[in-house]
């Protein structure tokens, strides 16, 4: 099964109560064929109590396949055996999730009481056909980056500073 580019978001919210505005948007994007939630871990911390919810659009088999792919890539990069690395990676997806239980406590330790945090692995499914067409045309990726509005503002501030120094 081909996978699209995967984005990892780590978010903090200054509250523990939500109005249900986020998941319907993910559902809309999924139905439009734009994204798929590989895994989401959502943690709230209220009066020292930690609650965690996990959501995934992947079946258990798909989670195992995704884990195997990640395990193989990491293993090869580390100079390890491809098959053993893939098998180890597949084990991480046996429960239908690729984000482990250990991350619950990592997030809970990182946020103040009365807040929430999430780690989301989002697959950009819209990019799969584009990638296939680019590869079929002989395209080779030279660079890949997300440009955030804050990056553009920083560039503008640098230009303004450089221009002020040139006067």
MOHU-V76682 format. One record per pair of residues at least 12 apart in sequence whose ideal C-beta (glycine too) atoms are under 10 Angstrom apart, sorted by the first residue. I is the first residue (numbers start at 1). J is the second residue. D is the distance in Angstrom with one decimal. If there is no record, write none. Layout:
BEGIN
I | J | D
I | J | D
END
This chain:
BEGIN
1 | 58 | 9.9
1 | 61 | 9.1
1 | 62 | 6.7
1 | 65 | 5.9
1 | 66 | 8.5
1 | 69 | 9.1
2 | 125 | 9.4
2 | 128 | 5.5
2 | 129 | 9.6
2 | 131 | 8.3
2 | 132 | 7.8
3 | 36 | 9.0
3 | 38 | 8.3
3 | 62 | 9.3
3 | 65 | 8.6
3 | 66 | 6.6
3 | 69 | 6.7
3 | 70 | 9.5
3 | 123 | 6.1
3 | 124 | 9.7
3 | 125 | 8.7
3 | 127 | 9.9
3 | 128 | 7.7
4 | 34 | 9.8
4 | 35 | 8.5
4 | 36 | 7.8
4 | 38 | 9.9
4 | 122 | 9.5
4 | 123 | 4.9
4 | 124 | 4.7
4 | 125 | 4.8
4 | 126 | 7.2
4 | 127 | 4.7
4 | 128 | 4.5
4 | 129 | 9.3
4 | 130 | 9.1
4 | 131 | 7.3
5 | 122 | 9.3
5 | 123 | 7.3
5 | 124 | 4.8
5 | 125 | 9.3
5 | 126 | 9.5
5 | 127 | 5.2
5 | 128 | 8.7
5 | 130 | 9.9
5 | 131 | 7.8
5 | 144 | 8.0
6 | 36 | 9.5
6 | 38 | 6.3
6 | 39 | 9.9
6 | 66 | 8.7
6 | 70 | 9.0
6 | 98 | 9.8
6 | 121 | 5.7
6 | 122 | 6.9
6 | 123 | 5.3
6 | 124 | 7.5
7 | 35 | 8.7
7 | 38 | 9.6
7 | 120 | 8.1
7 | 121 | 7.5
7 | 122 | 4.9
7 | 123 | 8.0
7 | 124 | 6.5
7 | 146 | 7.8
8 | 38 | 9.3
8 | 39 | 9.8
8 | 99 | 9.5
8 | 119 | 6.9
8 | 120 | 7.2
8 | 121 | 5.6
8 | 122 | 7.8
9 | 40 | 9.1
9 | 118 | 7.3
9 | 119 | 7.3
9 | 120 | 4.6
9 | 121 | 8.2
9 | 122 | 6.7
10 | 41 | 9.8
10 | 103 | 9.9
10 | 107 | 8.3
10 | 110 | 9.0
10 | 117 | 7.3
10 | 118 | 7.4
10 | 119 | 5.3
10 | 120 | 8.1
11 | 42 | 9.2
11 | 107 | 10.0
11 | 116 | 8.5
11 | 117 | 6.4
11 | 118 | 4.8
11 | 119 | 7.9
11 | 120 | 7.4
12 | 43 | 9.9
12 | 107 | 8.8
12 | 110 | 7.9
12 | 111 | 5.8
12 | 112 | 8.9
12 | 115 | 6.3
12 | 116 | 7.3
12 | 117 | 4.9
12 | 118 | 8.2
13 | 42 | 9.3
13 | 44 | 8.7
13 | 111 | 8.7
13 | 115 | 6.1
13 | 116 | 4.4
13 | 117 | 7.1
13 | 118 | 7.7
14 | 111 | 9.4
14 | 112 | 8.6
14 | 114 | 7.7
14 | 115 | 5.5
14 | 116 | 8.3
15 | 44 | 8.8
15 | 46 | 9.7
15 | 114 | 7.3
15 | 115 | 6.8
15 | 116 | 6.6
16 | 43 | 9.8
16 | 44 | 4.3
16 | 45 | 7.3
16 | 46 | 4.9
16 | 47 | 9.6
16 | 49 | 9.9
16 | 51 | 8.4
16 | 111 | 10.0
16 | 113 | 9.2
16 | 114 | 6.3
16 | 115 | 6.8
16 | 116 | 5.4
17 | 44 | 8.7
17 | 46 | 9.1
17 | 116 | 8.9
18 | 42 | 9.1
18 | 44 | 9.1
18 | 116 | 7.8
22 | 40 | 9.5
22 | 42 | 9.2
22 | 118 | 8.7
22 | 120 | 9.7
23 | 37 | 9.1
23 | 40 | 8.8
23 | 42 | 9.6
23 | 55 | 7.5
26 | 40 | 8.2
26 | 55 | 8.5
26 | 57 | 8.5
26 | 120 | 8.5
26 | 122 | 8.2
27 | 57 | 9.4
29 | 122 | 8.8
29 | 124 | 9.8
29 | 125 | 9.3
29 | 126 | 9.2
30 | 57 | 6.3
30 | 122 | 10.0
30 | 123 | 9.8
30 | 125 | 8.2
32 | 125 | 9.6
32 | 126 | 8.5
33 | 125 | 6.0
33 | 126 | 6.5
33 | 128 | 9.5
33 | 129 | 9.6
34 | 122 | 9.7
34 | 123 | 9.8
34 | 124 | 7.3
34 | 125 | 6.5
34 | 126 | 4.8
34 | 127 | 9.4
35 | 57 | 8.8
35 | 120 | 9.9
35 | 122 | 5.3
35 | 123 | 6.4
35 | 124 | 6.0
35 | 125 | 6.1
35 | 126 | 7.6
35 | 127 | 9.9
36 | 56 | 9.1
36 | 57 | 4.7
36 | 58 | 7.6
36 | 62 | 9.3
36 | 121 | 9.5
36 | 122 | 7.5
36 | 123 | 4.5
36 | 124 | 8.6
36 | 125 | 5.3
37 | 55 | 6.2
37 | 56 | 6.0
37 | 57 | 4.5
37 | 58 | 8.0
37 | 120 | 6.8
37 | 121 | 7.4
37 | 122 | 6.3
37 | 123 | 7.7
38 | 56 | 6.6
38 | 57 | 7.2
38 | 58 | 6.0
38 | 62 | 8.7
38 | 63 | 8.0
38 | 66 | 6.3
38 | 70 | 10.0
38 | 93 | 9.7
38 | 97 | 9.0
38 | 98 | 6.2
38 | 99 | 8.6
38 | 120 | 8.3
38 | 121 | 3.9
38 | 122 | 6.9
38 | 123 | 5.3
39 | 54 | 6.9
39 | 55 | 7.6
39 | 56 | 4.8
39 | 57 | 8.8
39 | 58 | 7.3
39 | 63 | 7.6
39 | 66 | 8.7
39 | 93 | 9.0
39 | 96 | 8.8
39 | 97 | 5.1
39 | 98 | 4.8
39 | 99 | 4.6
39 | 100 | 9.7
39 | 103 | 9.8
39 | 119 | 7.9
39 | 120 | 7.5
39 | 121 | 4.8
39 | 122 | 9.3
39 | 123 | 9.9
40 | 53 | 8.0
40 | 54 | 6.7
40 | 55 | 4.5
40 | 56 | 7.0
40 | 57 | 9.2
40 | 97 | 9.0
40 | 99 | 7.7
40 | 118 | 6.2
40 | 119 | 7.2
40 | 120 | 4.5
40 | 121 | 7.5
40 | 122 | 8.5
41 | 53 | 7.7
41 | 54 | 5.5
41 | 55 | 8.4
41 | 56 | 9.7
41 | 97 | 7.9
41 | 98 | 9.9
41 | 99 | 4.7
41 | 100 | 8.8
41 | 101 | 9.0
41 | 103 | 5.6
41 | 104 | 6.7
41 | 106 | 9.5
41 | 107 | 6.9
41 | 117 | 8.5
41 | 118 | 6.6
41 | 119 | 4.8
41 | 120 | 7.9
41 | 121 | 9.2
42 | 54 | 7.5
42 | 55 | 7.4
42 | 104 | 9.8
42 | 107 | 8.8
42 | 116 | 6.7
42 | 117 | 7.7
42 | 118 | 4.6
42 | 119 | 8.4
42 | 120 | 8.5
43 | 103 | 8.4
43 | 104 | 5.8
43 | 105 | 8.9
43 | 106 | 9.0
43 | 107 | 4.3
43 | 108 | 5.5
43 | 109 | 9.9
43 | 110 | 9.1
43 | 111 | 7.3
43 | 115 | 9.3
43 | 116 | 6.4
43 | 117 | 5.2
43 | 118 | 7.3
43 | 119 | 8.6
44 | 107 | 9.7
44 | 108 | 8.9
44 | 111 | 8.7
44 | 114 | 9.0
44 | 115 | 7.7
44 | 116 | 4.5
44 | 117 | 8.3
44 | 118 | 9.8
45 | 107 | 8.6
45 | 108 | 5.6
45 | 109 | 9.3
45 | 110 | 9.6
45 | 111 | 5.7
45 | 112 | 7.4
45 | 113 | 5.5
45 | 114 | 7.2
45 | 115 | 6.2
45 | 116 | 7.3
45 | 117 | 8.2
46 | 113 | 6.9
46 | 114 | 6.3
46 | 115 | 8.7
46 | 116 | 8.9
47 | 113 | 6.7
47 | 114 | 8.1
48 | 108 | 9.7
48 | 113 | 6.4
49 | 108 | 9.7
49 | 113 | 9.2
50 | 104 | 7.0
50 | 105 | 7.8
50 | 107 | 8.7
50 | 108 | 4.4
50 | 109 | 9.4
50 | 111 | 9.5
50 | 113 | 10.0
51 | 104 | 9.3
51 | 108 | 9.3
51 | 116 | 9.1
52 | 101 | 8.3
52 | 103 | 8.9
52 | 104 | 4.5
52 | 105 | 9.2
52 | 107 | 8.1
52 | 108 | 8.0
53 | 104 | 9.9
53 | 118 | 9.2
54 | 95 | 8.8
54 | 96 | 8.5
54 | 97 | 5.3
54 | 99 | 7.1
54 | 101 | 9.0
54 | 103 | 9.7
54 | 104 | 8.8
54 | 119 | 9.9
55 | 97 | 8.8
55 | 118 | 9.7
55 | 120 | 8.8
56 | 93 | 9.3
56 | 95 | 9.6
56 | 96 | 5.9
56 | 97 | 5.5
56 | 98 | 7.8
56 | 99 | 8.7
56 | 121 | 8.7
57 | 122 | 9.8
57 | 123 | 8.4
57 | 125 | 9.9
58 | 93 | 7.7
58 | 96 | 6.7
58 | 97 | 8.1
58 | 98 | 7.8
58 | 121 | 9.6
58 | 123 | 9.0
59 | 93 | 9.8
59 | 96 | 7.1
60 | 93 | 7.2
60 | 94 | 7.1
60 | 95 | 7.5
60 | 96 | 4.4
60 | 97 | 9.2
61 | 90 | 9.8
61 | 93 | 8.6
61 | 96 | 9.1
62 | 93 | 7.9
62 | 96 | 8.5
62 | 98 | 9.9
63 | 90 | 8.8
63 | 92 | 8.2
63 | 93 | 3.4
63 | 94 | 7.7
63 | 95 | 7.6
63 | 96 | 4.9
63 | 97 | 6.2
63 | 98 | 5.8
64 | 86 | 10.0
64 | 87 | 10.0
64 | 89 | 8.5
64 | 90 | 4.5
64 | 91 | 8.0
64 | 92 | 8.3
64 | 93 | 4.1
64 | 94 | 6.3
64 | 95 | 9.7
64 | 96 | 8.6
64 | 98 | 9.2
65 | 86 | 9.6
65 | 89 | 9.5
65 | 90 | 7.4
65 | 93 | 7.4
66 | 89 | 8.3
66 | 90 | 8.9
66 | 92 | 9.0
66 | 93 | 6.0
66 | 98 | 5.8
66 | 121 | 8.8
66 | 123 | 8.7
67 | 86 | 8.5
67 | 87 | 9.6
67 | 88 | 8.4
67 | 89 | 4.3
67 | 90 | 5.0
67 | 91 | 7.0
67 | 92 | 4.3
67 | 93 | 3.5
67 | 94 | 8.0
67 | 97 | 9.3
67 | 98 | 5.5
68 | 83 | 9.7
68 | 85 | 8.6
68 | 86 | 4.3
68 | 87 | 7.2
68 | 88 | 8.6
68 | 89 | 4.8
68 | 90 | 3.9
68 | 91 | 8.9
68 | 92 | 9.0
68 | 93 | 7.5
69 | 86 | 7.5
69 | 89 | 7.0
69 | 90 | 9.0
69 | 93 | 9.8
70 | 85 | 9.2
70 | 86 | 9.0
70 | 88 | 10.0
70 | 89 | 5.1
70 | 90 | 9.4
70 | 92 | 7.9
70 | 93 | 8.9
70 | 98 | 7.3
70 | 121 | 10.0
71 | 83 | 9.9
71 | 84 | 8.7
71 | 85 | 4.7
71 | 86 | 5.2
71 | 87 | 7.3
71 | 88 | 5.1
71 | 89 | 1.7
71 | 90 | 6.7
71 | 91 | 8.2
71 | 92 | 7.2
71 | 93 | 9.3
72 | 84 | 9.3
72 | 85 | 5.1
72 | 86 | 4.0
72 | 87 | 9.1
72 | 88 | 9.2
72 | 89 | 6.3
72 | 90 | 9.3
73 | 85 | 8.1
73 | 86 | 9.1
73 | 89 | 8.4
74 | 86 | 9.9
74 | 88 | 9.1
74 | 89 | 7.2
75 | 87 | 9.5
75 | 88 | 7.4
75 | 89 | 7.6
97 | 121 | 9.7
98 | 121 | 6.6
99 | 119 | 5.8
99 | 120 | 8.8
99 | 121 | 6.9
103 | 117 | 9.8
103 | 119 | 6.2
104 | 117 | 10.0
104 | 119 | 9.8
106 | 119 | 8.8
107 | 119 | 6.7
END
